[in-house]
C-alpha cells in the first residue's frame, strides 16, 4: 500500500487538532480510507468522546515523514479541553475545504495568502505569546489579517484590551495588511445571537462578546463552520474581492458607487448595492443607514444563496432586495471553478520526493471504530 495525499491530510488534521469528530469530516475522507488507517494502528476512536485521535504509531509516522509538523504532545481528555479542540477542528476543516494552507506551525508562516495558523499549536510549549486570550487562529486572506475567535452560547467573557494588544503585536510584521476580526461558530445565527443578545455591561475589564462587538472599531466578519463558510473564505481570500465580485455579478449593469458612500459597492437598478458575502454586518448596517439618509427605502444586496437564507434575508427583512451570487460570478473571481477542496487520491510525496508505503492489509478485524463491516483488500 502506498499512502495517498488524502491519508496524510487526515493524519495531519489530527496532529494539528488532536480530536476530530466523524461528522466534521463526513464526506471529506472515505470510510475505506479511515478504516485503513485504523487497521494500520495510526488512528483510533476515543470511546468517551467519539472522536478520532492519533495513536503513538501515527505520531511517529508523521515525525519520521514530515519536515515540519505541529508538536506531538498527547491529546487532552479533559472534557473542557476536548470541547475546545472539537470546536476548533470545525474551523480548521472549514479552512481546509476553502483551499487555505492550515498546516502551519507559527505566525511567521502567514506571509502568503491564503493561510491560517491555529494558536493551539504553540500554546503550552515554551514562550506563549497568546497568554489567556481567546484568539483561536490568525488568518491571512487576500489583503486581510484576521483575528479568528470561536463564539457560541456559554463561551464566557474576554478581556478586550488584552485581545487587541496581542493581536496588534502579532500583526506588526504584516503592516501592509488590513486588520479585521472573524467571529466563527457552527452557524451564522448562533454567532449573531451571541453578539447581539448577550450581556452589554462593562463593569470591569472582562466583557461578554456582545459588549466586545459593540466596542470594536475594527471590521468584524461572521463565519459558519460548514461548506457555506468555506466558500465565503475562498471569496475573502481574493485581493479586492468586493469590487471584483460586484463587477462579475452585475456585469454591464455595474455602476460605480458615489465617492462619498464608502460602504456601497455599486449602484444597481437605481438603488445602492452592497456585497455581503464576507458577512461584515456592521458594514451592511452602515450602507443601509447611509441609503436611508439619502432617501432610499432599500438597498440591493448580493451574497451566497445559503447566507441569505440562513441569516441575511430574515435579519434585514424589508430593508434589502436580496440577490444570490451565481457560481459563474464566484468562479470569475476565483479564476477557477467555485468548488471546495477535496483530498487528493494521488500518492503522497515527502519534501524529498519520496513516497511512503505501508504493509498490505487484508482485513481490519476489530479496530475500535463502530462500523458495520470489515475492511476489504487494499490495492
MOKA-V51875 format. One record per backbone hydrogen bond with DSSP energy under -1.0 kcal/mol. NH is the residue of the N-H (numbers start at 1). CO is the residue of the C=O. Records with the same first field share a line. If there is no record, write none. Layout:
NH=CO / CO
This chain:
3=356
5=346
6=344
8=4
9=5
10=6
11=7
12=8
13=9
14=10
15=11
16=12
17=13
18=14
19=17
20=52
24=21
28=25
29=25
34=30
35=31
36=32
37=33
38=34
39=35
40=36
41=38
42=37
43=37
44=53
46=51
50=46
52=20
53=44
55=42
59=55
60=56
61=57
62=58
63=59
64=60
65=61
66=62
82=78
83=79
84=80
85=81
86=82
87=83
88=84
89=85
90=86
91=87
92=88
93=89
94=90
95=91
96=92
97=93
99=96
100=95
101=114
104=102
109=106
110=107
115=140
116=101
117=138
119=136
121=118
122=119
123=119
125=122
133=130
136=148
137=148
138=117
139=146
140=115
141=144
144=141
145=178
146=139
147=180
148=137
149=182
151=184
155=152
158=207
163=159
164=160
165=161
166=162
167=163
168=164
169=165
170=166
171=167
174=171
177=174
178=143
180=145
181=219
182=147
183=221
184=149
185=223
191=187
192=188
193=189
194=190
195=191
196=192
197=193
207=158
212=208
213=209
214=210
215=211
216=212
221=181
222=279
223=183
225=185
226=224
230=226
231=227
232=228
233=229
234=230
235=231
236=232
237=233
238=235
241=238
244=240
245=241
246=242
247=243
248=244
249=245
250=246
251=247
253=250
254=251
261=258
264=261
265=273
266=273
267=255
268=271
271=268
273=266
274=300
276=302
279=276
281=279
284=280
285=281
286=282
287=283
288=284
289=285
290=286
291=287
292=288
293=289
294=290
295=292
296=291
299=319
300=272
301=321
302=274
303=323
308=304
309=305
310=306
311=307
312=307
313=308
315=311
316=312
319=316
321=299
323=301
325=303
330=326
331=327
332=328
333=329
334=330
335=331
336=331
339=337
341=97
348=3
350=354
353=350
358=1
